[in-house]
């Protein structure tokens, strides 16, 4: 089964705060500065979104087939 790999670069902005991560509208994790988390994910269409405090980032749509998907929280970027 493929995995969704969520990571957050270690950076100067918001280093002490956590980002909430939502998969298909459901909160699945909180990610801290420099952290990397891995979750199994089913094939098909999905959405992922991050938020910090009251600010929500854009919803990113992606399709999973047979490879892992990597989501960079701060850049709001998905790649296979």
C-alpha positions as CSV (number, residue, x, y, z in Angstrom):
1,X,0.0,0.0,0.0
2,X,1.3,3.5,-0.8
3,X,2.1,6.0,1.9
4,X,1.5,9.7,2.3
5,X,4.7,11.2,3.6
6,X,4.2,14.6,5.3
7,X,7.2,16.7,6.1
8,X,8.0,20.2,7.3
9,X,11.4,21.8,6.6
10,X,13.2,23.2,9.5
11,X,13.0,27.0,9.0
12,X,12.9,30.3,10.8
13,X,9.2,31.0,10.3
14,X,6.8,29.6,12.9
15,X,9.4,27.2,14.3
16,X,7.7,26.9,17.7
17,X,4.2,26.4,16.2
18,X,2.6,23.2,14.8
19,X,0.7,22.8,11.6
20,X,-2.5,20.7,11.5
21,X,-2.7,18.4,8.4
22,X,-6.1,17.4,7.0
23,X,-6.5,14.5,4.5
24,X,-9.9,14.4,2.7
25,X,-11.2,17.0,5.2
26,X,-10.2,15.0,8.3
27,X,-7.4,16.0,10.7
28,X,-4.8,13.3,10.6
29,X,-1.7,14.9,12.2
30,X,0.1,17.8,13.7
31,X,3.5,18.4,12.3
32,X,6.3,20.3,14.1
33,X,9.4,22.0,12.7
34,X,11.7,19.6,11.0
35,X,9.3,16.6,11.5
36,X,8.4,13.9,9.0
37,X,5.4,11.6,9.3
38,X,4.2,8.7,7.3
39,X,0.6,7.3,6.8
40,X,-0.8,4.5,4.7
41,X,-3.1,5.8,2.0
42,X,-5.5,4.1,-0.4
43,X,-5.4,4.5,-4.2
44,X,-7.6,7.1,-5.7
45,X,-8.3,10.8,-5.5
46,X,-7.5,12.7,-2.3
47,X,-7.1,16.2,-0.9
48,X,-4.6,17.5,1.6
49,X,-4.5,20.8,3.5
50,X,-2.4,22.3,6.2
51,X,-3.4,25.0,8.7
52,X,-1.6,26.9,11.4
53,X,-3.7,28.6,14.1
54,X,-6.5,30.4,12.2
55,X,-4.8,30.4,8.8
56,X,-5.7,27.6,6.4
57,X,-3.5,26.9,3.4
58,X,-4.9,26.0,0.0
59,X,-6.5,22.6,-0.6
60,X,-4.2,20.4,-2.7
61,X,-5.7,17.7,-4.9
62,X,-3.8,14.6,-5.9
63,X,-4.2,11.0,-7.2
64,X,-2.6,8.0,-5.6
65,X,-1.9,4.9,-7.8
66,X,1.0,2.7,-6.7
67,X,3.7,5.1,-5.4
68,X,4.2,7.1,-2.2
69,X,3.1,10.7,-2.2
70,X,5.2,13.4,-0.5
71,X,3.6,16.6,0.9
72,X,5.7,19.5,1.9
73,X,3.6,21.4,4.5
74,X,5.2,24.8,4.2
75,X,5.5,24.8,0.3
76,X,2.0,23.3,-0.1
77,X,3.4,20.9,-2.7
78,X,2.6,17.3,-3.5
79,X,5.0,15.1,-5.5
80,X,5.1,11.4,-6.3
